[in-house]
Amino acid sequence: MKQSIETIWKKGFIKNDVLIAPKINHLYDKKSQNIVDKFHRMFEINRKAIIAGAVVILLVLSFIGAPFLGIFIFASLFVLLHVGKQGMEKLNQLDKNTSSYHYLKSFVEWKKDVVSVYEKTYRFFYPILFLALVIRYRFSGDGKTIINMIITEWPDSYVLFGIPVFLLIGILMIAGLLIYFAGPIYRKDLDLVYGSSFRKLDELIAEMEELRR
């Protein structure tokens, strides 16, 4: 991947018929190469971290007696990995025979598309994960004790699936909020990990556009 990326920068980001000092052109080519290489490294590290986290969660939950929850979370995390894999395949399809400037512009558009796909994915991931945790807790010893205490305290409350209806409403409201705020939550997480790199990318493109004028 690194060698294929390096070929991009040979053409530079400025047309050949424009008189720009070669050292300046080379400087921005190098900066462009470094920032794309950094994104690739971060994506790979993130992918490996998800795989390791999925395995650890599966083992820990199986050890404490919640294997089905562990399997569910394990499978859900691998769905995220699949989404990421599709995103990387689209990244590899970007035109590498264009200038570094136009490649970076294509990279930005790719980033927007991938973020949009992840936001839609997390609208399912967050609430489903929450509901899975609630269901697991419902059938745990502590969960059963709490439900019995509530039913004893409020014997006239409506019960559905062995859970007081007002609790179900509260659970569904939280799940709804997770759906609504999935996008902002994901973008916040994304900014924590990639925020500084995204800002450097935007600054680099702005500088390149200024030189092209």
Secondary structure as UniProt FT lines:
FT   HELIX           2..6
FT   HELIX           7..11
FT   TURN            16..17
FT   HELIX           22..63
FT   TURN            64..65
FT   HELIX           67..92
FT   TURN            96..97
FT   HELIX           100..138
FT   HELIX           141..153
FT   TURN            155..156
FT   STRAND          159..160
FT   TURN            161..162
FT   STRAND          163..164
FT   HELIX           165..180
FT   HELIX           182..212
//
